[in-house]
């Protein structure tokens, strides 16, 4: 959402929700700020201050840093919005790259925009039920789904089991990262599966969505938009369905080169052309997930108004030759991005995790990684001495980005990387 066009040259304010050091630094250091008065304001949760140890030098460069107890606190966010309106230049963008602060960031946008968008939109960015309802109304094929507000309501559970075709996927309506997600093969098991779901402590709502399982590949589109026009648009395919990665250990994706998949890119652009207006998406990043059935039909799964997480942005940054965060900063401040420089013909990324929980005792060394054919870059999320819990598919440890000359060679490189490298743990 943009309050005024980023091409305006007057003083302005950009608001960043939650501590996102890469985006924050990119906004503060962007050459696009030269000659223009651009204030960057940050809204933090109190827990971030305590547990994430934000870079104080980075925070000191912000015009204001607000601390709230939670992005679910309407009272605290209302106070932030009023102060921003009274004490600063007009807000041109509210940036939010964190799943759990999307509701609060959307509320801030409503209060800061003199012509606010449909208030359903920011709810639909998180609640998959409203998201799918609005997207389906725009003529986009979506997975069959039902709402399950109370998992203990036996009559509703039975009705959902009758109305949908198994296998079924059960997950929080406002879930994230494939957490608290289970597959149910027998409709009779829907009730026990729903009532036995283990929720992440950050998931405040316990309402569920039940979807029909869609066989086939999972493909994603990561894009950046400005004024409704695409600035970047890349398609990548998961190596395995994300719900299965704890069993098959092959977690990652490969970018599908645009020149080798023109038909797929065209179909996904057509899909986006219907999705974006239906959800009020005009500016900023998106991460779209789509099922490609064996017969070739594309079925909408979900979309996030943030950059794809985990290894995805390191992979895309390697493809573009520029970090996603710097591109986002440029798009916010100028409405455009500079020319891109593709690093390799084919690029992919994998997530490497331990095979068993315990204290981390060993990680791949720089020397080992540099010696591996195809290595472009890597990113460590955990260190020796930390505890590995293996709580779900989005429990991250180590990302490796690789490149190759052909698609076949890239896939082989990804598989070899997962077999070669590991995170060692001591169960004791």
Order of alpha helices (4+ residues) and beta strands (2+ residues): beta-alpha-beta-alpha-alpha-beta-alpha-beta-alpha-alpha-alpha-beta-alpha-beta-beta-alpha-beta-beta-beta-alpha-beta-alpha-beta-beta-alpha-alpha-beta-beta-alpha-beta-beta-beta-alpha-beta
